[in-house]
Amino acid sequence: MNYSYKGKILISTPDISGDIFSRSVVLVIEHNENGAFGLILNKKNSQMSSKFKNFFDFKIEVYDGGPVENDKVFFIIKGKKVTEVYTEISPEFYLTEDIENIISAVLSGDLDINDVKIFSGYSGWGAMQLDGEIQRKLWTVVDVYNLDYTLPNDQTLWKSIMQNLGGEYLLWANSPEDISLN
């Protein structure tokens, strides 16, 4: 492995269709010789969102982080550190699994719910697997450009990033989800 995609955004190409990664925007949290770990930023999970409503008296969105370990919950937090157990994504954002401290901080008002994004599961790749998928052009790698990871996102995020890339990506942005219909 000569290069790490840590901190980069992966945009699925239209070649990935029919599964969770179709039109996905993935933030790569870790990438090294052992593999990669990331979270899908734009796939809402209505079933998990309903479960989290039991903790809060207001609506909250939970996102599918990926197809691996969907019973595991991850949080991307913007700003204030309210736990000692975290991985820094950037100076402004961090990742944690510390559900107790996050829920406690939100309920006490120590942490604004708008600065939290919740994920069920994660996206994972074995050693050199992500590198191979990028070489086969299943993913387009994008440097992060002022993306607020805690904003509520849906499929419009994928299309917006594709349009901003321009060129052939404009064609992809406007293609039907099932490319065989094109």
N, C-alpha and C positions, 0 to 999 in steps of 0.2 A: 504494500500500500504506500503510495507516494503522496497522497493528498487526503486531507480530512474535509468532509462536508459539514462539520460541526458549525452550527449557527446559520447555516444556509437554509433556503426554502426549496423544497422539491415540488415541481408542478407536474402532475401526471399528464402524459401525452394522450391523444385519442387512441393510441394503441392499447391502453389499459381501459377495458370497458367491461361492464357486467359485474364488477365486484366493488368492495368498499373503496378501492383506490381510484375508481373512475371519477375523473374531474376533481381530484383531491389536491389540497395544498398542505404539505407536510413540513413542519419545522423540525430540523435535525438537531436534537439535543446533544447527542454523543455520537462520535464516529471514530473508530480506531481499528487496529489490526484484528480485533476480536469481533467486530461487527458494528451495527448502528442501531440507534434508538431515536424515535421521533414521535410526534403527535400530529394527527390530522387536525387542522384548524377550522375546517369548514363543513363538517358533517354532524348535524345535530342528532341527538339520541332522545327521542320523545319518551321512551319507556323509562330510561334512567332519570330524565328530567322530572317525571311524575314521582319517582321514589324520593328524590331530593326535596320535593315540596313538603315532605313530612318533617324535615329539619327546619324549614323556614316558613314564614307566613306570607311569602311572596313568591312569584314565579321566578324560577331559575332555569337556565338552559344547561344541559350536560351534553358534551360532544363525544362522538366516537373518536378516541385517540388512535385506534387501529384495531386490527383483528386479534391481537395477542392479549391474553389475560384480561378479558372484559370485566372481571369481578374486581379488578384493581382500579383505584381512583387516584388521579393525579390532578394537581392544581398548578396553573401558571398564575403568578401573582405579580402585579405591577406596584412598584414602590416599596413601601414599608415592610421590613422583615419582621414577621410575627412568629417565626419558628427558628430554631437553631439547626434544623435538619433540612437543607435545601441544596440545590444545584443552581449556580448562577447561569442564566442564559445570556444576559447582557447587564450592564450597570443598572438598567431600569427594571428588568424582569428576572424572576427566578421560578424554579420548579420545585414542588414538594409533594410528598405523599402524606404529610402530617395532617390528617383529616380533623383530629381533635382540636388542635390549635387554630386551624383555619376557621372551623365552624364557630369556635368560642370567640375568636377575634371579630368575626362578622356579627355575631349576635350581641356582643358587647359594644359594637360601634367602633372598635379599634381598627377595623378594616372595612372599607367600602366594598360592597358586593360587586360594584362595577369595575373594581380592580382585580377581580378573580374570574378565572375561566376554569371550568371543571371538565375533566376528561375521564371517560370509562375506557380502560384498555390502552394499548400503545401499538405503535408500528415498530417492528423489529426485523433486523436483517443479520444473518450469520456473517462470518468472516468473508470478505470480498463479494458478498451477495449484492449489496447496494452498488458497488463499483461496476459489477457485471450488468445490472439493470440500467445503469446510466450509459454504459457503453452500447447497450442494445437500444438506446434512445426511448426507454420507457418513462424516463424522468428528464425534465429540464431543470437544471440547477440555477437558482437565482440568488444573488446576494440580497440580503435583507435591506429594504429601503423604507425606513420609518414605518414599519408595520406594527400596529398596536395588537399584540397577541391576545389581549383580553377583550377586544371588541367582539360583539356578536357577529358571526359571519355565516354565510351560507354559500350556495353555488355561485353567487355573483362575485365572490372573491376570486375564484378560479378564472372566470371570464375576464374580470377586470385586470388581473395580472397578465393574462395572455394578450389582452389588447394593448397594455402598456409596453409589452415586449416588441410589438410591431411585426412587420415582415410576415413570414409564413405563420406566425403565431396568431395573427389576425384571422386567418382562415380557420384555424383550430378553434378560436374563441367563438366563431359563428357557426361552427359545424353542429349537426344534431348529436345528441348524446349517443345514439346508436349510429356509428359511422357507416354501417352497411346501408343506411337509408340515404346516404349522401349521393 
